[in-house]
Amino acid sequence: MGADNGARKAGSVREWLRGLEVFAGPLAQFDPAGAPAEPVGLFLDWLSEAVAAGVPDAHAMTLSTVGEDAGPDARVLILKNVDSEGWQFAAHANSPKGRQLADRPRAALTFYWPLQGRQVRVRGTVKPEPPERSAADLLARAPSARAEVLLGRQSSHLDSPEERDGALRAALARIESEPELVSAEWTLYTLVPTETEFWQADKDRVHDRLRYERPDPHGPWTRHLLWP
Ligand SMILES: Cc1cc2nc3c(=O)[nH]c(=O)nc-3n(C[C@H](O)[C@H](O)[C@H](O)COP(=O)(O)O)c2cc1C
């Protein structure tokens, strides 16, 4: 048993959680008055600072979607690109999230960089990129990751690890004999934002929040401070 487990068992879970530090920092500074007119450059500045400071998996984000039962769903994905059009990620179109996005093409992304005490939230509509761009993304991935995509069974029930390992070996063998093999269902998606919020923690809890808003996804941005 680790030391943390011992501490947890000594008291209630509530006390244990209350004793954990948040916003330990060292926190970054953010002056919303100096923020640019558009959010992408500021996002890339914050991401670069998190990477430079050694935040692990700084380009990982939570993708939230609307489930087929109309309830929320969420999972962590890797950010593939950001440009003036939007935020890109890649997924199998026949995974739960792919089916959810086909059904309701709206989503939210959440980033958290604890060393800086920074959160970024992005909401908008999601569109699939053309097949050749999705194929290029897939071909740039490691063979083992491509093999999983070829199976196309993500998140369906698995009967045994042996069944999985055998199927992966067979898919890897196919990739070795056909190096350009791609799955037509692997999809690069772009989230075109209508809202992007920058949230900067403050040790005294007077957090700074700045939200960029544009109801028309190709219209101009307006900027608004938000109550913490
Ligand atoms: C750090 C991290 C990065 C991940 N990156 C991806 C990714 O880029 N694409 C992907 O489909 N799944 C990725 N996953 C796995 C997803 O979180 C999720 O388990 C999987 O996509 C199935 O989600 P779904 O059942 O909602 O479709 C990642 C998981 C972690 C923890």
The ligand as a MOL file (V3000), in Angstrom:
LIG
                    3D

  0  0  0     0  0            999 V3000
M  V30 BEGIN CTAB
M  V30 COUNTS 31 33 0 0 0
M  V30 BEGIN ATOM
M  V30 1 C -3.8350 10.8190 -23.2800 0
M  V30 2 C -4.8430 10.0800 -24.1450 0
M  V30 3 C -4.8710 10.3310 -25.5060 0
M  V30 4 C -5.8120 9.6930 -26.3300 0
M  V30 5 N -5.8690 10.0320 -27.6570 0
M  V30 6 C -6.8450 9.4990 -28.4330 0
M  V30 7 C -7.0040 9.9640 -29.7850 0
M  V30 8 O -6.2980 10.8560 -30.2720 0
M  V30 9 N -8.0010 9.3960 -30.5360 0
M  V30 10 C -8.8340 8.4270 -30.0200 0
M  V30 11 O -9.7290 7.9600 -30.7550 0
M  V30 12 N -8.7240 8.0070 -28.7390 0
M  V30 13 C -7.7470 8.5210 -27.9240 0
M  V30 14 N -7.6390 8.1130 -26.6130 0
M  V30 15 C -8.5860 7.0900 -26.1030 0
M  V30 16 C -9.9240 7.7640 -25.7510 0
M  V30 17 O -9.8350 8.4460 -24.5070 0
M  V30 18 C -11.1220 6.7640 -25.6540 0
M  V30 19 O -10.8290 5.7640 -24.7040 0
M  V30 20 C -11.4180 6.0700 -26.9830 0
M  V30 21 O -11.2610 6.9640 -28.0670 0
M  V30 22 C -12.8570 5.5130 -26.9810 0
M  V30 23 O -13.7820 6.5660 -26.8090 0
M  V30 24 P -15.3460 6.4260 -27.1820 0
M  V30 25 O -15.7860 5.0840 -26.6660 0
M  V30 26 O -15.9880 7.5650 -26.4880 0
M  V30 27 O -15.4620 6.5290 -28.6810 0
M  V30 28 C -6.7120 8.7370 -25.7680 0
M  V30 29 C -6.6620 8.4840 -24.3810 0
M  V30 30 C -5.7550 9.1500 -23.5820 0
M  V30 31 C -5.7660 8.8850 -22.0800 0
M  V30 END ATOM
M  V30 BEGIN BOND
M  V30 1 1 1 2
M  V30 2 1 2 3
M  V30 3 2 2 30
M  V30 4 2 3 4
M  V30 5 1 4 5
M  V30 6 1 4 28
M  V30 7 2 5 6
M  V30 8 1 6 7
M  V30 9 1 6 13
M  V30 10 2 7 8
M  V30 11 1 7 9
M  V30 12 1 9 10
M  V30 13 2 10 11
M  V30 14 1 10 12
M  V30 15 2 12 13
M  V30 16 1 13 14
M  V30 17 1 14 15
M  V30 18 1 14 28
M  V30 19 1 15 16
M  V30 20 1 16 17
M  V30 21 1 16 18
M  V30 22 1 18 19
M  V30 23 1 18 20
M  V30 24 1 20 21
M  V30 25 1 20 22
M  V30 26 1 22 23
M  V30 27 1 23 24
M  V30 28 2 24 25
M  V30 29 1 24 26
M  V30 30 1 24 27
M  V30 31 2 28 29
M  V30 32 1 29 30
M  V30 33 1 30 31
M  V30 END BOND
M  V30 END CTAB
M  END
